[in-house]
């Protein structure tokens, strides 16, 4: 049994506008928004997590207010080597991923990718092992988010039997964290969205795997000001 080799390189997609996070994103890109009470922007938490999981090289794809992010990275004491890229023009999510992947130091080896607005903690090595066991070309982390509304249960007759506060969703969603085989890069579009092109094709060929986040793993997408306050509350409670 050969020891699995875990990816040591990653792409962080940090170019989003973050319009729903205004006014926080008026003067900074979304990944530069600080989690209240930590003094560290989202991307700082992400890079620390990647480094703790064995990543030595990260390529950060910048877009909206790229210079703010680049300046912070240049001045921060980072636990891994970071290269930044800025798309010459908007290439779409798939094109942006391909453009950033071209700067990975080891193009012939697997790599991780993460969206720049995800704050999470789980074992990337476990996910990479899951990816390798299935011989997948790409593996998506899957989360089961809580529904932001209370739910109501009724009986067959229409009487309400229960109220459930913020229940877990019955559906799994793409958690915005990935493991990609080296061959995946060539399948990405030069421009456009890989979630509409590359992923469906791989799914039809059974080359796309889904790794459910382990029970109790922390995961939150930071989309709105409410997400920031919730993250701070959860952090205080951990």
NUZAMAR-572711 format. One record per residue (C-alpha): chain; x, y, z. Coordinates in nm, 3 decimals, padded with zeros to 5 digits, always signed. Layout:
N
   unit         u         v         w
      A         X         Y         Z
...
% end
This chain:
238
   unit         u         v         w
      A   +00.000   +00.000   +00.000
      A   +00.167   +00.323   -00.112
      A   +00.146   +00.627   +00.113
      A   -00.081   +00.886   -00.043
      A   +00.089   +01.209   -00.140
      A   -00.120   +01.508   -00.043
      A   -00.134   +01.826   -00.251
      A   +00.105   +02.099   -00.137
      A   -00.026   +02.374   -00.367
      A   -00.353   +02.565   -00.381
      A   -00.540   +02.838   -00.567
      A   -00.751   +03.088   -00.369
      A   -01.016   +03.269   -00.578
      A   -01.028   +03.613   -00.420
      A   -01.158   +03.839   -00.697
      A   -01.525   +03.874   -00.599
      A   -01.698   +04.212   -00.566
      A   -01.877   +04.124   -00.242
      A   -02.162   +04.365   -00.321
      A   -02.387   +04.209   -00.054
      A   -02.121   +04.283   +00.210
      A   -02.126   +04.658   +00.159
      A   -02.022   +04.887   +00.324
      A   -01.740   +04.650   +00.435
      A   -01.636   +04.594   +00.072
      A   -01.644   +04.960   -00.037
      A   -01.271   +04.991   +00.024
      A   -01.153   +04.628   +00.022
      A   -01.219   +04.301   -00.161
      A   -01.441   +04.047   +00.011
      A   -01.155   +03.818   +00.133
      A   -01.001   +04.120   +00.308
      A   -01.306   +04.168   +00.534
      A   -01.210   +04.090   +00.894
      A   -01.393   +03.834   +01.103
      A   -01.496   +04.048   +01.403
      A   -01.288   +03.980   +01.712
      A   -01.000   +03.808   +01.528
      A   -00.818   +04.106   +01.378
      A   -00.752   +03.888   +01.072
      A   -00.919   +03.903   +00.729
      A   -01.093   +03.595   +00.589
      A   -00.799   +03.523   +00.357
      A   -00.561   +03.523   +00.654
      A   -00.765   +03.247   +00.819
      A   -00.771   +03.055   +00.489
      A   -00.396   +03.071   +00.429
      A   -00.328   +02.959   +00.789
      A   -00.564   +02.663   +00.736
      A   -00.403   +02.566   +00.403
      A   -00.054   +02.583   +00.558
      A   -00.167   +02.370   +00.855
      A   -00.291   +02.113   +00.601
      A   +00.050   +02.086   +00.434
      A   +00.021   +02.347   +00.158
      A   +00.351   +02.526   +00.090
      A   +00.252   +02.735   -00.215
      A   -00.067   +02.931   -00.282
      A   -00.169   +03.134   -00.585
      A   -00.419   +03.407   -00.495
      A   -00.635   +03.524   -00.784
      A   -00.722   +03.891   -00.723
      A   -00.980   +04.110   -00.897
      A   -01.190   +04.377   -00.726
      A   -00.952   +04.620   -00.543
      A   -00.662   +04.380   -00.605
      A   -00.402   +04.629   -00.476
      A   -00.557   +04.627   -00.124
      A   -00.520   +04.249   -00.107
      A   -00.170   +04.251   -00.259
      A   -00.054   +04.516   -00.012
      A   -00.183   +04.315   +00.285
      A   -00.020   +03.995   +00.157
      A   +00.310   +04.175   +00.102
      A   +00.313   +04.300   +00.462
      A   +00.173   +03.995   +00.639
      A   +00.381   +03.726   +00.807
      A   +00.246   +03.434   +00.604
      A   +00.297   +03.063   +00.681
      A   +00.347   +02.968   +00.313
      A   +00.467   +03.111   -00.019
      A   +00.205   +03.325   -00.192
      A   +00.194   +03.444   -00.553
      A   -00.080   +03.681   -00.670
      A   -00.232   +03.702   -01.018
      A   -00.473   +03.959   -01.158
      A   -00.682   +03.864   -01.461
      A   -00.611   +04.099   -01.755
      A   -00.988   +04.103   -01.817
      A   -01.280   +03.921   -01.650
      A   -01.241   +03.555   -01.750
      A   -01.533   +03.406   -01.554
      A   -01.492   +03.157   -01.271
      A   -01.353   +02.875   -01.487
      A   -01.124   +03.100   -01.689
      A   -01.001   +03.266   -01.370
      A   -00.925   +02.927   -01.216
      A   -00.730   +02.821   -01.527
      A   -00.539   +03.151   -01.536
      A   -00.438   +03.114   -01.169
      A   -00.353   +02.743   -01.204
      A   -00.096   +02.832   -01.473
      A   +00.113   +02.983   -01.191
      A   +00.117   +02.672   -00.969
      A   +00.476   +02.559   -00.909
      A   +00.402   +02.188   -00.975
      A   +00.159   +02.171   -01.271
      A   +00.197   +01.791   -01.297
      A   +00.067   +01.731   -00.942
      A   -00.279   +01.765   -00.779
      A   -00.389   +02.092   -00.619
      A   -00.651   +02.237   -00.390
      A   -00.872   +02.535   -00.466
      A   -01.098   +02.740   -00.243
      A   -01.334   +03.032   -00.287
      A   -01.204   +03.341   -00.109
      A   -01.518   +03.395   +00.101
      A   -01.532   +03.056   +00.273
      A   -01.432   +03.021   +00.636
      A   -01.395   +02.656   +00.727
      A   -01.191   +02.397   +00.914
      A   -01.174   +02.029   +00.822
      A   -00.907   +01.783   +00.713
      A   -00.800   +01.858   +00.357
      A   -00.577   +01.551   +00.372
      A   -00.885   +01.331   +00.431
      A   -01.050   +01.495   +00.133
      A   -00.740   +01.437   -00.083
      A   -00.734   +01.069   +00.020
      A   -01.106   +01.041   -00.069
      A   -01.028   +01.200   -00.410
      A   -00.742   +00.956   -00.474
      A   -00.943   +00.648   -00.367
      A   -01.210   +00.732   -00.623
      A   -00.955   +00.815   -00.892
      A   -01.155   +01.134   -00.948
      A   -01.049   +01.418   -01.176
      A   -01.212   +01.669   -00.942
      A   -01.363   +01.645   -00.592
      A   -01.595   +01.902   -00.436
      A   -01.642   +01.945   -00.063
      A   -02.014   +01.927   +00.020
      A   -02.178   +02.115   +00.307
      A   -02.526   +02.090   +00.455
      A   -02.603   +02.449   +00.552
      A   -02.868   +02.552   +00.801
      A   -03.178   +02.704   +00.645
      A   -03.193   +03.067   +00.763
      A   -03.564   +03.043   +00.848
      A   -03.754   +02.842   +01.102
      A   -03.938   +02.543   +00.957
      A   -04.287   +02.417   +01.030
      A   -04.391   +02.051   +01.039
      A   -04.752   +01.953   +00.975
      A   -04.945   +01.626   +00.989
      A   -05.141   +01.479   +00.697
      A   -05.453   +01.663   +00.810
      A   -05.283   +02.005   +00.813
      A   -05.234   +02.055   +01.184
      A   -04.899   +02.208   +01.280
      A   -04.707   +01.959   +01.492
      A   -04.372   +02.130   +01.544
      A   -04.157   +02.439   +01.489
      A   -03.788   +02.382   +01.411
      A   -03.545   +02.672   +01.442
      A   -03.290   +02.694   +01.152
      A   -03.302   +02.327   +01.047
      A   -03.025   +02.172   +00.835
      A   -03.100   +02.179   +00.462
      A   -03.220   +01.850   +00.310
      A   -02.975   +01.916   +00.024
      A   -02.596   +01.913   +00.012
      A   -02.436   +02.218   -00.151
      A   -02.099   +02.286   -00.313
      A   -01.890   +02.411   -00.018
      A   -01.642   +02.602   -00.237
      A   -01.338   +02.383   -00.154
      A   -01.189   +02.147   -00.414
      A   -00.923   +01.887   -00.489
      A   -00.817   +01.876   -00.854
      A   -00.598   +01.626   -01.036
      A   -00.324   +01.769   -01.257
      A   -00.528   +01.672   -01.566
      A   -00.818   +01.893   -01.456
      A   -00.645   +02.218   -01.556
      A   -00.662   +02.134   -01.927
      A   -01.038   +02.072   -01.901
      A   -01.109   +02.427   -01.776
      A   -01.247   +02.683   -02.022
      A   -01.026   +02.977   -02.126
      A   -01.320   +03.192   -02.022
      A   -01.659   +03.117   -01.874
      A   -01.792   +02.911   -01.586
      A   -01.652   +02.561   -01.523
      A   -01.957   +02.479   -01.309
      A   -02.169   +02.494   -01.626
      A   -01.918   +02.326   -01.860
      A   -01.640   +02.120   -01.703
      A   -01.822   +01.987   -01.395
      A   -02.135   +01.850   -01.572
      A   -01.915   +01.672   -01.827
      A   -01.706   +01.511   -01.552
      A   -02.021   +01.413   -01.362
      A   -02.159   +01.230   -01.668
      A   -01.831   +01.037   -01.692
      A   -01.835   +00.959   -01.315
      A   -01.507   +01.148   -01.270
      A   -01.645   +01.406   -01.028
      A   -01.657   +01.312   -00.659
      A   -01.835   +01.478   -00.365
      A   -01.674   +01.476   -00.020
      A   -01.930   +01.544   +00.256
      A   -01.780   +01.762   +00.528
      A   -01.717   +01.553   +00.840
      A   -01.974   +01.573   +01.121
      A   -01.910   +01.882   +01.332
      A   -01.674   +02.049   +01.081
      A   -01.699   +02.427   +01.085
      A   -01.814   +02.585   +00.756
      A   -01.955   +02.923   +00.671
      A   -01.976   +03.128   +00.351
      A   -01.929   +03.497   +00.433
      A   -02.182   +03.664   +00.201
      A   -02.356   +03.924   +00.415
      A   -02.298   +04.135   +00.726
      A   -02.518   +03.885   +00.914
      A   -02.269   +03.608   +00.826
      A   -01.991   +03.814   +00.982
      A   -02.176   +03.860   +01.311
      A   -02.278   +03.491   +01.315
      A   -01.915   +03.387   +01.252
      A   -01.800   +03.608   +01.540
      A   -02.065   +03.455   +01.771
      A   -01.968   +03.101   +01.670
      A   -01.602   +03.182   +01.723
      A   -01.674   +03.315   +02.072
      A   -01.868   +02.998   +02.152
      A   -01.602   +02.754   +02.030
% end
